[in-house]
Every structure is written in C-alpha cells, then in structure tokens.
Amino acid sequence: MGIADKIYEAVKGMPDPEAKKILRYAESVRARSVIVVPAQRQVDLALCRQYRGRYDGVKIEREALYDRAGLR
C-alpha cells in the first residue's frame, strides 16, 4: 500500500470539514515544495550580465576597503 492509499484510508471515514483540512494541508505542502529552477537561473544570468566586464581581476585587499570607508 502506497502513501496515497494510506492517506485515503485515513481520510475516508472522516467528516467533510476534517477531510478538507487534510486536503488543504497536503496542497499547501505541495505548493511549498515546487521548485522553479529555470526561472531562477534566468534571473541569476541576468544579474551576471548586468555586471559583465566590471571586474578587472585585481585581488581585493580587505584592509584597504576599511581605510577608504573611514571605518578605522
């Protein structure tokens, strides 16, 4: 017996209002677990394109950044 069958057997004898609560919970769990990878990848690539060519490859020295910002 699969998980769906076990859930069906558990809910089958319940009154409708209680069964609806179980259904809403299952739908909310399914909605949270949906992964939209292709759309996120497009956003990430667009962000990279926005800053393309701005980094010159020079190693950033952390202490120099603090000195410029006047934080020390």
C-alpha beads as a LAMMPS data file, in Angstrom:
LAMMPS data file: protein, C-alpha beads

72 atoms
71 bonds

1 atom types
1 bond types

-500.0 500.0 xlo xhi
-500.0 500.0 ylo yhi
-500.0 500.0 zlo zhi

Masses

1 110.0

Atoms # bond

1 1 1 0.000 0.000 0.000
2 1 1 1.448 3.357 -1.049
3 1 1 1.410 6.623 0.855
4 1 1 -1.519 7.994 -1.158
5 1 1 -3.542 4.868 -0.366
6 1 1 -2.739 5.176 3.338
7 1 1 -3.828 8.817 3.355
8 1 1 -7.017 7.900 1.513
9 1 1 -7.811 5.150 4.025
10 1 1 -7.209 7.532 6.936
11 1 1 -9.358 10.312 5.469
12 1 1 -12.115 8.133 4.014
13 1 1 -14.099 7.856 7.252
14 1 1 -13.684 11.465 8.379
15 1 1 -16.393 14.106 8.166
16 1 1 -16.053 16.505 5.223
17 1 1 -14.777 19.523 7.216
18 1 1 -11.946 17.460 8.707
19 1 1 -11.109 15.869 5.347
20 1 1 -10.971 19.334 3.762
21 1 1 -8.399 20.401 6.372
22 1 1 -6.230 17.443 5.406
23 1 1 -6.615 18.305 1.717
24 1 1 -5.695 21.959 2.290
25 1 1 -2.636 20.888 4.266
26 1 1 -1.499 18.497 1.530
27 1 1 -1.978 21.183 -1.120
28 1 1 -0.007 23.734 0.907
29 1 1 2.864 21.275 1.335
30 1 1 2.868 20.573 -2.406
31 1 1 2.826 24.312 -3.192
32 1 1 5.817 24.945 -0.929
33 1 1 7.861 22.148 -2.454
34 1 1 7.532 23.274 -6.073
35 1 1 10.957 24.215 -7.385
36 1 1 11.192 26.695 -10.230
37 1 1 14.806 26.276 -11.229
38 1 1 14.729 27.546 -14.840
39 1 1 13.206 30.892 -13.895
40 1 1 15.704 31.395 -11.060
41 1 1 18.561 30.582 -13.412
42 1 1 17.373 33.248 -15.849
43 1 1 17.336 35.817 -13.040
44 1 1 20.851 34.784 -11.957
45 1 1 22.206 35.028 -15.502
46 1 1 20.583 38.425 -15.991
47 1 1 22.282 39.648 -12.816
48 1 1 25.645 38.378 -14.070
49 1 1 25.142 40.070 -17.449
50 1 1 24.437 43.346 -15.686
51 1 1 27.931 43.378 -14.123
52 1 1 29.829 41.788 -17.020
53 1 1 33.219 43.367 -17.637
54 1 1 33.306 45.435 -14.443
55 1 1 35.754 43.235 -12.526
56 1 1 39.328 43.713 -13.651
57 1 1 40.732 40.695 -11.810
58 1 1 42.724 42.644 -9.237
59 1 1 42.783 40.980 -5.832
60 1 1 40.729 42.988 -3.344
61 1 1 42.511 43.857 -0.102
62 1 1 40.048 43.993 2.742
63 1 1 42.053 46.446 4.873
64 1 1 42.187 48.957 2.035
65 1 1 38.397 48.905 1.834
66 1 1 38.110 49.757 5.513
67 1 1 40.563 52.623 5.169
68 1 1 38.630 54.153 2.237
69 1 1 35.317 53.963 4.039
70 1 1 36.735 55.633 7.131
71 1 1 35.751 52.731 9.340
72 1 1 39.059 52.501 11.158

Bonds

1 1 1 2
2 1 2 3
3 1 3 4
4 1 4 5
5 1 5 6
6 1 6 7
7 1 7 8
8 1 8 9
9 1 9 10
10 1 10 11
11 1 11 12
12 1 12 13
13 1 13 14
14 1 14 15
15 1 15 16
16 1 16 17
17 1 17 18
18 1 18 19
19 1 19 20
20 1 20 21
21 1 21 22
22 1 22 23
23 1 23 24
24 1 24 25
25 1 25 26
26 1 26 27
27 1 27 28
28 1 28 29
29 1 29 30
30 1 30 31
31 1 31 32
32 1 32 33
33 1 33 34
34 1 34 35
35 1 35 36
36 1 36 37
37 1 37 38
38 1 38 39
39 1 39 40
40 1 40 41
41 1 41 42
42 1 42 43
43 1 43 44
44 1 44 45
45 1 45 46
46 1 46 47
47 1 47 48
48 1 48 49
49 1 49 50
50 1 50 51
51 1 51 52
52 1 52 53
53 1 53 54
54 1 54 55
55 1 55 56
56 1 56 57
57 1 57 58
58 1 58 59
59 1 59 60
60 1 60 61
61 1 61 62
62 1 62 63
63 1 63 64
64 1 64 65
65 1 65 66
66 1 66 67
67 1 67 68
68 1 68 69
69 1 69 70
70 1 70 71
71 1 71 72
